[in-house]
Amino acid sequence: MSTAVDASVPVAEQEDGAANILAGKKVAVAFVLGGPGSGKGTQCSNIVEHFGFTHLSAGELLRSEIKSGSENGTMIDSIIKEGKIVPSEITVKLLQEAMVKSENDKFLIDGFPRNQENRLSFENVIKISPEFVLFFDCSEEEMVRRLLGRNQGRADDNIETIRKRFRVFEESSLPVVQYYDSKGKVKKINAAKPILEVFEDVKTIFQSYGPKAA
């Protein structure tokens, strides 16, 4: 699937090894993408534990902002209740604030960018590109098996709903993976293997960042 990219939009490309800068702070960012049931959440926890990254989830940041009762949170809640999509700029600003406030300089951004609009907004607002994209590649059949196995009894995770989630991922998120792949920035993981074997592959990718500080 080819992806059209607006060449007029300024993108902050970084040379290999060059430092990313965020509000005067040098950071390393890795996007983590994969279909529902690909196991990326489990592996993000392992990466945090072993390599000291801070795990940021766009969805969790939005939910936390709503719970805070802030004016921004009330606006986000209204948008969601109206069945609309939260504008990319709002989500990106929350990610930016979380990175600035954190004492860490290594971040996993999980399930983001969900689409090309997210990607462009991140690059234009925060002015950095990811070090790489960690892509958990898994067949739809295997992801269905996992989701049905772990979510038995949940009406919202029936086979029809799960299939719809896959279609959304394919149509919106895969073009993002393909874009970064064209830039040589995608690290693909065979996520169909057992959890421990998958993490062995993940460790190979993250070993240059060293183990988590004691």
Secondary structure by P-SEA (a helix, b strand, c coil): cbbbbccccccccccccbbbbcccccbbbbbbbbccccaaaaaaaaaaaccbbbbbbaaaaaaaaaaaccaaaaaaaaaaaacccccaaaaaaaaaaaaaaccccbbbbccccccaaaaaaaaaaccccccccccccccaaaaaaaaaaaccccccccaaaaaaaaaaaaaccaaaaaaaaaacccccccccccaaaaaaaaaaaacccccccc
